[in-house]
Amino acid sequence: MAKELTKDDLKLYYSIGEVSELLGINATKIRYWDKEFTHLKPNKNSRGDRRFTKENIKQLRQIDNLLNHRKFTIEGARQEIAAQKKGGSEDKDAVVSRLLRVRRRLEGML
């Protein structure tokens, strides 16, 4: 049986207040992130109010995760997002190199 669409499912744009409440993030912080993360780009209405799409909300969740949970810096979060768009957060050689260093360190502890 198909799920009935609610009013929110049909909504194309969300105000900054709605996004703030939905994500539990201060509206001031969302405005700051909008300036710092150029890929975000919410639409603006004729008065200049930001209008966020579901994709924008997904991007804000990612930014929140990187900054507040994984403790990235703004610049680090920018780099991580750019790397993810390219297909991976680190290239394979860098990961292998780091793992080999960890392995040597662990073997030295034995």
Contacts in CASP RR format, 6 or more apart in sequence:
PFRMAT RR
TARGET T0000
AUTHOR 0000-0000-0000
METHOD contacts of the structure
MODEL  1
MAKELTKDDLKLYYSIGEVSELLGINATKIRYWDKEFTHLKPNKNSRGDR
RFTKENIKQLRQIDNLLNHRKFTIEGARQEIAAQKKGGSEDKDAVVSRLL
RVRRRLEGML
12 53 0 8 1.000
13 43 0 8 1.000
13 51 0 8 1.000
13 52 0 8 1.000
13 53 0 8 1.000
14 22 0 8 1.000
14 51 0 8 1.000
14 52 0 8 1.000
14 53 0 8 1.000
14 57 0 8 1.000
15 49 0 8 1.000
15 50 0 8 1.000
15 51 0 8 1.000
15 52 0 8 1.000
16 27 0 8 1.000
16 30 0 8 1.000
16 31 0 8 1.000
16 49 0 8 1.000
16 50 0 8 1.000
16 52 0 8 1.000
17 27 0 8 1.000
18 52 0 8 1.000
19 25 0 8 1.000
19 27 0 8 1.000
19 30 0 8 1.000
19 52 0 8 1.000
19 56 0 8 1.000
19 57 0 8 1.000
19 60 0 8 1.000
20 26 0 8 1.000
20 27 0 8 1.000
20 30 0 8 1.000
22 57 0 8 1.000
23 30 0 8 1.000
23 57 0 8 1.000
23 60 0 8 1.000
23 61 0 8 1.000
23 64 0 8 1.000
25 60 0 8 1.000
25 64 0 8 1.000
30 50 0 8 1.000
30 60 0 8 1.000
31 50 0 8 1.000
33 40 0 8 1.000
33 60 0 8 1.000
33 63 0 8 1.000
34 40 0 8 1.000
34 42 0 8 1.000
34 50 0 8 1.000
36 74 0 8 1.000
36 78 0 8 1.000
37 59 0 8 1.000
37 63 0 8 1.000
37 77 0 8 1.000
37 78 0 8 1.000
37 81 0 8 1.000
39 59 0 8 1.000
39 81 0 8 1.000
40 56 0 8 1.000
40 59 0 8 1.000
40 60 0 8 1.000
40 63 0 8 1.000
41 56 0 8 1.000
42 50 0 8 1.000
42 51 0 8 1.000
42 52 0 8 1.000
42 53 0 8 1.000
42 56 0 8 1.000
43 50 0 8 1.000
43 51 0 8 1.000
43 52 0 8 1.000
43 53 0 8 1.000
44 50 0 8 1.000
44 51 0 8 1.000
45 51 0 8 1.000
52 60 0 8 1.000
62 81 0 8 1.000
63 77 0 8 1.000
63 81 0 8 1.000
66 72 0 8 1.000
66 76 0 8 1.000
66 77 0 8 1.000
66 80 0 8 1.000
66 81 0 8 1.000
67 74 0 8 1.000
67 77 0 8 1.000
72 80 0 8 1.000
80 89 0 8 1.000
83 89 0 8 1.000
83 90 0 8 1.000
END
